[in-house]
Amino acid sequence: MTPDTAPERHALADRLQEAKVLAHPKWRAAVEAVPRELFLRPGVFLPTDGGRWQPATTLGTAPEVWAEIAHRDESLVTQLDGHLTADQAVETVPGVPTSSSTTPVTVVGMIEALDVEDGHTVLEIGTGTGYSTALMCHRLGEDNVTTIEVDPGVAARADAALEAAGYSTWTVTGDGLLGHPRRAPYDRVIATCAVRRVPHTWVRQTTPGGIILTTLAPGSWAYGTGLAKVTVNDDGTAEGRIIGESSFMQARSQAAVPLAGDLSARTAYADSEREAKVPPTLLEEWMPAFLTQLAAPGAQLVRAVLGDGTPQLYLFDAERESFAAFAENGSGWTVRQGGPVALWDDIERALIAWQAAGRPDISAMRIRITPSSHTYWIGDGPALRWEHRLV
């Protein structure tokens, strides 16, 4: 017998309110009404030592334990490697998460930031488990919510969960980056995946004055990403700002291909070598990582260990066939650079300008979107301004 999880849902709402992400009483009512456990079927993968995953399934877990797992304040992985679900694994397995139920604090924080009003229509890019879809259906009515999922298997499980929860909405399987014109224009567009750019299709399918909310990863990094909130203008442009840190899985069609092969061979021939003015370890911080992606959107940061145990850091830009390799030298870091572009020079200038400006956080970043470019800036000076051309 499935236990009543109303106490867990009320407790979750209390925690979200204490965390200051849940404010509107209608969103609180949605959190208290929607059973998150329905959206985790057939199960989840829980992290274990060594980067492996322990499957926990609905049928194989005690009901009270399953209720506790479902209402944890954490993201719960529901798929590995683009196909594996928890019911298909009998023991711990390796794998890369490709679908998850995002932590409730992030889900609710985003839908609160969407500034919806009664009667608004919403396009959701990335159905995932369907939990956020159900929250919006409860708040706005299922006829006002359209959701898109690129993975047919994920979409089928979400549809089943939505039906079990009592909701039937406009669910579309296909390329979420294209949006969906069936009910356009929408008052709000929300994406539950990270994109390198906001597809202009989304802008065209949003009513003037409407809002688009999405996680931007200008260089496809897994961190150092920002939640962009932009308002669509009458002329088909959009403008707004990054309202905070945000972390979502990359949209599959935009995800960077991981580097492979002998990294030391790639960096064997450098054009220059000098002392780094800024330590590359600064890139482990969120805002510097975001700035790095703006300054060098094609760069990937790679950590490695040499045969003698010495840690190494690399930046590679495969498209521009350039690299920067870093090594500690006792008093700081040495950077070796090769290829037609001095990657670290561009990044270093951005980081130094950011430090000189007082190290503003990511919420200081503004953004303007046109059919041909994304422009980012902080303040009025040219040092913290970047234009990413799309054509």
C-alpha positions as CSV (number, residue, x, y, z in Angstrom):
1,M,0.0,0.0,0.0
2,T,1.4,3.4,-1.0
3,P,1.7,5.6,2.1
4,D,0.2,9.1,2.3
5,T,3.1,11.5,1.8
6,A,1.1,14.6,2.8
7,P,3.3,15.1,5.9
8,E,6.5,15.0,3.8
9,R,5.1,17.4,1.3
10,H,4.1,19.9,4.0
11,A,7.5,19.5,5.6
12,L,9.1,20.2,2.2
13,A,7.0,23.3,1.7
14,D,8.1,24.5,5.2
15,R,11.8,24.0,4.3
16,L,11.4,25.8,1.0
17,Q,9.7,28.7,2.7
18,E,12.5,28.9,5.3
19,A,15.0,28.9,2.4
20,K,13.2,31.9,1.0
21,V,12.4,30.3,-2.4
22,L,8.7,29.6,-1.7
23,A,6.7,32.8,-1.2
24,H,3.4,32.7,-3.2
25,P,0.6,30.9,-1.4
26,K,-0.5,29.3,-4.7
27,W,2.9,27.8,-5.3
28,R,2.9,26.5,-1.7
29,A,-0.4,24.9,-2.4
30,A,1.1,23.2,-5.4
31,V,4.1,21.9,-3.5
32,E,1.7,20.5,-0.8
33,A,-0.5,18.9,-3.4
34,V,1.9,17.2,-5.9
35,P,3.4,13.9,-4.7
36,R,7.1,14.0,-5.8
37,E,7.4,10.3,-5.4
38,L,5.2,9.6,-8.4
39,F,7.7,11.4,-10.6
40,L,10.6,9.2,-9.6
41,R,9.3,5.9,-11.0
42,P,10.7,3.4,-11.7
43,G,13.5,4.5,-9.4
44,V,16.6,6.7,-8.8
45,F,20.4,6.3,-8.6
46,L,22.0,7.3,-5.4
47,P,25.7,8.3,-5.4
48,T,28.2,5.9,-3.7
49,D,32.0,5.9,-3.3
50,G,34.2,5.7,-6.4
51,G,31.8,7.6,-8.6
52,R,29.4,4.7,-8.8
53,W,25.6,4.7,-8.5
54,Q,23.3,2.6,-6.3
55,P,19.9,1.9,-7.8
56,A,16.9,2.4,-5.5
57,T,13.5,1.4,-7.0
58,T,9.9,2.1,-6.1
59,L,9.1,-1.6,-5.8
60,G,12.4,-2.7,-4.1
61,T,12.4,0.0,-1.4
62,A,10.3,0.1,1.8
63,P,7.5,2.6,1.4
64,E,8.6,4.8,4.2
65,V,12.2,4.8,2.9
66,W,11.0,5.7,-0.6
67,A,8.9,8.6,0.8
68,E,12.0,9.9,2.6
69,I,14.2,9.6,-0.6
70,A,11.6,11.3,-2.7
71,H,11.4,14.4,-0.5
72,R,15.1,14.9,0.0
73,D,16.5,18.4,-0.6
74,E,18.7,17.1,-3.4
75,S,18.7,16.3,-7.1
76,L,17.9,12.6,-7.7
77,V,19.4,11.0,-10.8
78,T,16.8,9.0,-12.8
79,Q,18.8,8.0,-15.9
80,L,22.5,7.2,-16.7
81,D,24.2,7.3,-20.1
82,G,21.1,8.3,-22.0
83,H,19.3,5.0,-21.4
84,L,19.8,3.2,-18.1
85,T,17.1,3.4,-15.5
86,A,17.3,2.1,-11.9
87,D,15.0,-0.9,-12.5
88,Q,17.5,-2.2,-15.1
89,A,20.4,-2.3,-12.6
90,V,20.8,-4.9,-9.8
91,E,23.9,-3.5,-8.2
92,T,26.1,-0.4,-8.1
93,V,27.0,0.8,-11.6
94,P,29.2,3.5,-13.2
95,G,27.7,6.0,-15.5
96,V,27.1,9.7,-16.4
97,P,23.8,11.2,-15.3
98,T,21.6,12.2,-18.3
99,S,18.3,12.9,-16.6
100,S,17.3,13.8,-13.0
101,S,14.7,15.2,-10.7
102,T,16.2,18.6,-9.8
103,T,16.4,19.6,-6.2
104,P,13.1,21.1,-5.1
105,V,14.8,24.3,-4.0
106,T,15.9,24.9,-7.5
107,V,12.6,23.9,-9.2
108,V,10.5,26.0,-6.9
109,G,12.9,29.0,-7.0
110,M,12.8,29.0,-10.7
111,I,9.0,28.8,-11.0
112,E,8.6,31.6,-8.4
113,A,11.0,33.7,-10.5
114,L,8.9,33.2,-13.5
115,D,6.4,35.7,-12.2
116,V,3.3,33.9,-13.6
117,E,-0.2,35.2,-13.2
118,D,-3.5,33.5,-13.4
119,G,-4.3,32.7,-17.1
120,H,-0.8,32.8,-18.3
121,T,0.4,30.2,-20.8
122,V,3.8,28.5,-20.2
123,L,6.1,26.6,-22.5
124,E,8.5,24.3,-20.6
125,I,11.6,23.1,-22.3
126,G,12.8,19.8,-20.8
127,T,10.0,17.9,-19.1
128,G,12.4,15.6,-17.3
129,T,10.5,13.7,-14.6
130,G,7.4,15.9,-15.0
131,Y,7.5,17.2,-11.4
132,S,7.9,20.9,-12.3
133,T,5.3,20.4,-15.0
134,A,2.8,19.1,-12.4
135,L,3.5,22.1,-10.1
136,M,2.7,24.5,-13.0
137,C,-0.4,22.5,-14.0
138,H,-1.7,22.8,-10.4
139,R,-1.0,26.5,-10.3
140,L,-2.1,27.5,-13.8
141,G,-4.4,24.7,-15.0
142,E,-3.2,21.9,-17.3
143,D,-4.6,23.6,-20.5
144,N,-2.1,26.4,-20.0
145,V,1.1,24.3,-19.8
146,T,2.9,22.9,-22.8
147,T,6.0,20.8,-22.1
148,I,8.7,19.5,-24.4
149,E,11.1,16.5,-23.9
150,V,13.7,15.4,-26.3
151,D,14.1,11.8,-24.9
152,P,11.0,9.7,-25.8
153,G,11.6,7.3,-22.9
154,V,11.8,10.1,-20.4
155,A,8.7,11.7,-21.9
156,A,6.7,8.5,-21.6
157,R,7.6,8.1,-18.0
158,A,6.7,11.8,-17.3
159,D,3.4,11.4,-19.0
160,A,2.6,8.3,-16.9
161,A,3.5,10.2,-13.7
162,L,1.4,13.2,-14.7
163,E,-1.6,11.0,-15.4
164,A,-1.1,9.2,-12.1
165,A,-1.0,12.6,-10.4
166,G,-4.3,13.6,-12.1
167,Y,-2.9,16.0,-14.8
168,S,-3.0,15.9,-18.6
169,T,-1.1,18.6,-20.4
170,W,0.2,19.4,-23.9
171,T,3.3,17.1,-24.0
172,V,5.5,17.2,-27.0
173,T,8.4,14.9,-27.8
174,G,11.1,16.5,-30.0
175,D,13.9,19.0,-30.0
176,G,13.3,21.3,-27.2
177,L,15.7,23.9,-28.6
178,L,13.2,24.5,-31.4
179,G,10.4,25.3,-29.0
180,H,6.9,24.5,-30.1
181,P,4.6,26.8,-32.0
182,R,1.3,24.9,-31.4
183,R,0.1,27.4,-28.8
184,A,2.5,30.3,-29.3
185,P,2.9,32.9,-28.4
186,Y,3.4,32.0,-24.7
187,D,3.4,34.4,-21.8
188,R,6.3,32.5,-20.2
189,V,9.1,30.2,-21.4
190,I,11.1,28.2,-18.9
191,A,13.9,25.7,-19.6
192,T,15.1,23.0,-17.2
193,C,18.3,22.4,-19.1
194,A,21.4,24.5,-19.7
195,V,22.0,26.1,-23.1
196,R,24.9,27.9,-24.6
197,R,22.6,30.5,-26.1
198,V,18.9,31.3,-26.0
199,P,17.5,30.0,-29.3
200,H,15.8,32.8,-31.0
201,T,12.9,30.5,-31.6
202,W,12.0,30.9,-28.0
203,V,12.0,34.7,-28.3
204,R,9.7,34.5,-31.4
205,Q,7.3,32.2,-29.5
206,T,7.1,34.5,-26.5
207,T,4.6,37.4,-26.4
208,P,6.1,40.9,-26.1
209,G,6.4,41.6,-22.4
210,G,6.7,37.9,-21.7
211,I,9.6,36.3,-19.8
212,I,12.1,33.7,-20.7
213,L,13.9,31.9,-17.9
214,T,16.8,29.6,-18.6
215,T,20.2,28.5,-17.4
216,L,23.0,29.8,-19.6
217,A,26.4,28.1,-19.9
218,P,28.1,30.2,-22.6
219,G,30.9,27.6,-22.9
220,S,29.1,24.4,-21.9
221,W,30.8,24.0,-18.6
222,A,29.0,22.0,-15.9
223,Y,29.4,24.8,-13.4
224,G,30.0,28.5,-13.6
225,T,26.5,28.9,-15.1
226,G,23.8,31.5,-14.6
227,L,20.1,31.7,-14.5
228,A,19.1,34.2,-17.2
229,K,15.8,36.1,-16.9
230,V,15.0,38.2,-20.0
231,T,11.9,40.1,-21.1
232,V,10.9,40.0,-24.8
233,N,10.6,43.4,-26.5
234,D,8.2,44.4,-29.3
235,D,11.1,44.4,-31.9
236,G,11.9,40.7,-31.3
237,T,14.9,41.3,-29.1
238,A,15.1,40.3,-25.4
239,E,16.9,41.9,-22.5
240,G,17.5,41.2,-18.8
241,R,20.1,39.9,-16.5
242,I,21.5,36.9,-14.8
243,I,19.6,36.6,-11.5
244,G,21.8,34.0,-9.8
245,E,23.8,30.9,-10.0
246,S,22.1,27.9,-11.5
247,S,23.1,24.3,-12.4
248,F,21.3,22.1,-14.9
249,M,22.4,19.3,-17.3
250,Q,23.3,20.5,-20.7
251,A,20.8,20.4,-23.5
252,R,22.0,17.3,-25.4
253,S,22.3,18.9,-28.7
254,Q,24.5,21.6,-27.3
255,A,26.7,19.6,-24.9
256,A,30.4,19.8,-25.5
257,V,32.2,16.6,-26.6
258,P,34.6,15.5,-23.9
259,L,38.3,15.7,-24.9
260,A,40.0,12.4,-25.5
261,G,43.5,11.2,-26.3
262,D,47.0,12.1,-25.0
263,L,46.7,15.5,-23.4
264,S,50.4,15.9,-23.0
265,A,50.9,15.4,-26.7
266,R,48.4,18.1,-27.4
267,T,50.5,20.5,-25.4
268,A,53.9,19.4,-26.5
269,Y,54.7,22.5,-28.6
270,A,54.0,25.8,-27.0
271,D,54.4,29.2,-28.6
272,S,55.0,31.0,-25.3
273,E,55.7,30.5,-21.6
274,R,55.3,33.0,-18.8
275,E,54.2,33.5,-15.2
276,A,50.4,33.6,-14.8
277,K,49.2,36.9,-13.4
278,V,46.1,35.1,-12.0
279,P,46.2,31.6,-10.6
280,P,44.2,29.1,-12.7
281,T,42.7,27.7,-9.5
282,L,40.5,30.8,-9.5
283,L,38.4,29.0,-12.2
284,E,37.2,26.7,-9.5
285,E,35.0,29.5,-8.3
286,W,31.6,30.1,-9.9
287,M,31.8,33.7,-11.1
288,P,35.4,33.4,-12.6
289,A,34.2,30.2,-14.3
290,F,31.3,32.1,-15.9
291,L,33.6,34.9,-17.0
292,T,36.0,32.4,-18.5
293,Q,33.3,31.1,-20.7
294,L,32.4,34.6,-21.8
295,A,36.0,35.4,-22.7
296,A,36.7,32.0,-24.4
297,P,33.4,30.2,-25.1
298,G,35.1,27.3,-26.8
299,A,37.5,26.5,-24.0
300,Q,37.3,23.4,-21.9
301,L,39.0,23.1,-18.5
302,V,40.6,19.7,-17.9
303,R,42.2,18.5,-14.7
304,A,44.8,15.7,-15.0
305,V,47.5,14.0,-12.9
306,L,51.0,13.2,-14.3
307,G,52.6,9.9,-13.7
308,D,54.5,11.2,-10.7
309,G,51.3,12.5,-9.1
310,T,51.7,16.1,-10.0
311,P,48.4,17.8,-10.7
312,Q,48.0,19.5,-14.1
313,L,45.4,22.0,-15.4
314,Y,44.7,22.6,-19.1
315,L,42.5,24.8,-21.2
316,F,41.7,23.5,-24.7
317,D,39.8,25.2,-27.5
318,A,39.4,22.5,-30.1
319,E,37.7,24.7,-32.6
320,R,40.5,27.2,-32.6
321,E,43.2,24.6,-32.0
322,S,44.6,26.4,-29.1
323,F,45.7,25.5,-25.5
324,A,47.0,26.7,-22.2
325,A,48.8,24.4,-19.8
326,F,49.5,25.3,-16.2
327,A,52.1,24.0,-13.8
328,E,52.9,25.2,-10.2
329,N,56.5,26.5,-9.9
330,G,56.9,27.0,-6.2
331,S,55.9,30.7,-6.1
332,G,52.9,30.6,-8.4
333,W,51.9,29.2,-11.7
334,T,53.5,29.0,-15.1
335,V,51.4,29.0,-18.2
336,R,52.4,27.6,-21.6
337,Q,50.2,28.6,-24.5
338,G,50.0,27.3,-28.1
339,G,47.9,27.8,-31.2
340,P,46.6,30.8,-33.0
341,V,44.8,32.2,-30.0
342,A,46.4,33.0,-26.6
343,L,43.6,31.6,-24.6
344,W,44.9,32.5,-21.1
345,D,45.6,36.1,-22.2
346,D,41.9,36.7,-23.0
347,I,40.7,35.0,-19.9
348,E,43.3,36.7,-17.6
349,R,42.2,40.2,-18.9
350,A,38.6,39.4,-18.0
351,L,39.5,38.1,-14.5
352,I,41.8,41.1,-13.8
353,A,39.1,43.5,-14.9
354,W,36.6,41.7,-12.7
355,Q,38.9,41.9,-9.7
356,A,39.5,45.6,-10.3
357,A,35.7,46.2,-10.4
358,G,35.4,44.8,-6.9
359,R,34.6,41.2,-7.8
360,P,30.9,41.6,-8.5
361,D,28.8,38.5,-8.3
362,I,26.9,36.9,-11.2
363,S,23.7,38.9,-10.5
364,A,25.5,42.0,-11.8
365,M,25.6,40.5,-15.3
366,R,23.3,42.0,-17.9
367,I,22.3,40.3,-21.2
368,R,20.8,41.4,-24.5
369,I,19.6,38.9,-27.1
370,T,19.1,39.7,-30.8
371,P,18.7,37.3,-33.8
372,S,22.4,37.6,-34.5
373,S,24.1,37.9,-31.1
374,H,24.2,37.7,-27.3
375,T,25.8,40.6,-25.6
376,Y,26.8,40.4,-21.9
377,W,28.1,43.2,-19.8
378,I,28.8,44.5,-16.2
379,G,28.8,48.2,-15.7
380,D,29.6,50.7,-18.4
381,G,33.2,50.0,-19.3
382,P,34.4,47.9,-22.3
383,A,36.6,45.6,-20.2
384,L,33.6,43.7,-18.9
385,R,31.6,43.4,-22.1
386,W,31.4,40.5,-24.5
387,E,29.5,40.0,-27.7
388,H,28.9,36.4,-28.9
389,R,28.0,36.4,-32.6
390,L,25.6,33.7,-33.7
391,V,26.0,34.0,-37.4
